[in-house]
Amino acid sequence: MKISIVIPVYNMEKYLSQCIQSIVSQTYKDLEIIFVDDGSIDCSRKICDEYALKDSRIKVLHKKNGGLVSARQAGIQIASGEYIGFVDADDWIEPDMYQTLCDAAKCENADIVAEGIIDDFGGNCITVLNQVEAGVYQTQDEREKLYENMICCMEFFGIGIQPYLCNKIFRREIVVKHMTKIPLSVQVGEDAAAVYPMLAMAKSIVILDTVHYHYCHHTNSMMMGNRNENREYDNAVLLHSWLIKSFKELGIDLLVNRQLDKYTINNLMVRAYRKIVQIDGNHILFPFNEVNEGDSIVIYGAGALGRAVYQYAMSCEKLQVRVLVDRNAGYYQRIGMKVCTLEETVIQKSDKVVVAVFSQGAYQSIHKSLVSEGVKPDQIVWIDSEAARIANWIEFVR
């Protein structure tokens, strides 16, 4: 059973050799390895060509730069495998990844096999599993139960099935049918634009509790810099509209649209936080509605949301930001971020601790740690997920 692996490449010379080596060294050998050089101007093109001379399974397609969606579509067009997988050129995979996914696909005649992911901070790794139950979903009732939780499975936001393309394999027919239709204008959540509709198209889905894919967090990808928030906002709303349309065509819109609303809020707060605060207009630090003008705050959480909130709060003259805290501060420190551990931080009685995470489970764990360190519960602030406010706000997005 041949698996085609599509790897878009754009100026990734620093990471590319490790990525390629991890693919060609797979224990599963029946692979077609397709590198799509999307107009690189560094040595990526040369590296791909050199590896192609060494391994007959490797194909290299050079094209004019057109973005991630364009590169993937170009690779899909020449893929001949029964299944297709995807790898990002700055990541790498464990040796038995495709053997594991292939075995599950064969055993259950699956259209899609998905597993968890390894968040890799320079060799410091965190295993992240899907939050839906591992197992086989084949009957209509089983799949509908899965769809009800696949995007969001918690009160505010917790991902049910991770939106990544790279920790899954897909039957080729499904990929060709859907991914070739994704508009090139989709530039936020390109993976989600593909993964969730393809899950809806599948007749047999296998969710594994294994992990093999190293999703590598590099300094340049962690630092958000000066985002064009108007463009980021428009892109996130475009993704929302595209998925609304796709889900309606697939007949699962009633099962997933509410989840999609929460996913869009997630995207917008991470990518266009300053604009979201301006849209809300009623609170100085939406959706942390217990924070008031003049408050001294400690921000807990150096993930995507925490970084967005921290950058905004540091620029807000109406707030006093004392420090950014994270239990995994060492990971972030090694890539140049100013993050402290809770043990290194003196939280004053007048401080409010803003827990900037989406996951309710993560919040509960952090809350417990803070209280054990002497922080009073009424000092701790988390996302205000009051249903009417969220519903009213998402209507503005739509």
Disulfide bonds with the S-S distance in Angstrom:
none
